[in-house]
Amino acid sequence: MKPTPFNNTYVRLGENFYAGTSPVPVSNPELIIFNHALGNELGLADTCLATQDSAAIYAGNVVPDGAEPVAMAYSGHQFGHFNPQLGDGRALLLGQIETPDGTLRDIHLKGTGQTRYSRNGDGRAALGPVLREYLVSEAMARLGVPTTRALAAVTTGEEVAREQLLPGGVITRLASSFVRVGTFEFFASRGDLAAVTRLADYVIEHNYPACRDHTNPYLALLEAVIDRQAALIAQWMHLGFIHGVMNTDNMSIAGETIDYGPCAFMDHYAHDQVFSSIDRNGRYAYNNQPSIGLWNLTRLAETLVPLLAESTDPGVEAAKAALHAYRERYEDYWLDGMRQKTGLMTPRDEDKALIEELLDSMAANRADFTLTFYYLSQPGMDSADQDRQARGLFDDPGQFDAWAVKWRARLQKDNADDAMRHARMRAVNPAYIPRNHRIEAAIRAAEDDGDFSTFHELHAVLQNPFERQPQMDSYMLPPEPHEVVSQTFCGT
C-alpha cells in the first residue's frame, strides 16, 4: 500500500496558528459514501484513505500516518459583530494532501469532538448537516462553482444532543485552503503584524503564486482575492444560491464556497429571499450577498493595510482603490453570466435592463428560478409553443409573454447560430439543483429510518445537473405546498 501523500505546510506557520488536537473516537463508525472520483484525482487509490477500513479514519478513530491534526485559530465578524476568538470548534485540519501534479489540498474532518475553540459545544455534527454539506458541495462542484469538496461521510454510532437526540456523523472535506478572512482578523486584532505577514506570505505561496513577482505582492494578493470573490458571488447569484451565513469566518481566502450550514437554493424567485433560521433581519438575503461580499473584503483589507505601504495613509488609499474595483468586477461577472443564461451572445447596453425586467417579473409572479431559465434554454426558442412551459411558471403568463417579445427582438440583433446559442445556455442552466425539500427528504429517511437510499439517489441525480435524466423529472420540480422548506439551520 502506498504511503498517504501528506505534506503539512500549515503547521509550520507556528503554534499560535492552531491548537494541536486529537479527534475523539466514536463507538461504531460506518461509511455512508466515499467519493472515488475525487479520491482518484487526489492520488489516494491504494492508500489507507481509500480502503474498506477507511471509515475509522474518516470518523477520527484512526489518524493516518503523516497527518498532524490541528484546530485552526481564527476570529470573525458574525452578523456584523466581531468575535475575537472563534476557531475550529468541531473540525480538524489533518494536513495537506499532495496530489499527483504536486498541488496541495487541505483535508479536514468536521464533527470529530471538542477542541480548544469549542466554546462549551460538544464538537460533534449531527447526521443531517453532514448529508446536506456532502450533497450541496458536490452539486456545486458539478455546477461549476468553486467550492470545498466532500471526500467521505460516516455515521458515528452515537447520538448528539440538539433540540432532540440525533444520530451523529462526520464529513471529510477538502479545499485549496481553509484559511479565512477571519484568520487574518485573528492576528490583526491582536496587533501581531509578524503573524499577518507570515499568513499573507503563506497564502501567496500556496494559492496566489502569481502575486510573488508583483512589485507590491500584498496589494496584488488583495486584488486577486477581491476578483475571485466577485466571480464566486456572481456564480451564486446565477444559480439562485443563498449561502445563509456570510460571516467573515465563513469566507475562504481562496475564493471557494465554504461552510454549507443554513444554505439553500431558491425555488420561486424573490429578491430578498432568506432561509437561514438565524438570519432574522435578512442581512444575508439573496440580493444582499454582493454587498456583503464587499463588506467582508473590506475587513480583509483592513488587516492588510500595514503591508500595503510604508505608512498608514498610503496603505489605506491603496486598500480603498482595490476595494473600489469590486463593484465593477462583480457587475461584469454577473452580467456576463446572465447574458449566457438568457442566450445573449454579444453585449449591448440594453441587456441589463432586459434581464432585470425578467427577474422582477419572476418575483412578482413567483416563478421558479431554475426552471424558468432551464425552459428558456431548450431548442426551438423561435416557436411560441416552446414558451409554454416557461410561461406556465408565472401567475400571470401575460407578463412573461410581454417580456418574451422584447427578448426575441433582442436575440435577433445578435444574428447568431441558434444551435450555438442553445448549447451555451444549456451549459449554465441546470435542470437539477439540490432543492431544499429533496435534501430534507434524504435527511429524514437517514435520520429517522437509517435509510440512505434517498440520499444516494439524489446525489446521483445531482452529478449530472445539465442533462435531462430518464425517469428523474420529479427531481426537477419545485415542492408541493406541503413539501416547502421555509427555513434551513446551521447544524451546530
Buried (B, 14 or more C-beta within 10 A) or exposed (E): EEEBBBEBBBBEBEEBBBBEBEBBBBEEBEBBBBBEEBBEBBBBEEBBBBBEEBBBBBBBBBBBEBBBBBBBBBBBBBBEEEBEEBBBBBBBBBBBBBBEEEEBBBBBBBBBBBBBBBEEEBBBBBBBBBBBBBBBBBBBBBBBBBBBBBBBBBBBEBBBEBEEEBBBBBBBBBBBBBBBBBBBBBBBBEEBEEBBBBBBBBBBEBBBEEBEEBEBBBBBBBBBBBBBBBBBBBBBBBBBBBBBBBBBBBBBBBBBBBBBBBBBBBBBBBEEBBBBBBBEEEBBBBBBBBEBBBBBBBBBBBBBBBBBBEEEEEBBEBBEEBBEEBBEBBBBBBBBBBBBBBBBBEEEEEBBEBBEBBBBBBBBBBBBBBBBBBBBBBBEBEEEEBBEBBBEBBEEBEBBBEBBEBBEEBBEEEEBEEEEBBEBBBEBBBBBBBBBBBBBBBBEBBBEEEEBEBBEBBBEBBEBBBEEBEEBEEBBBBBEEEBEBEEBBBBB
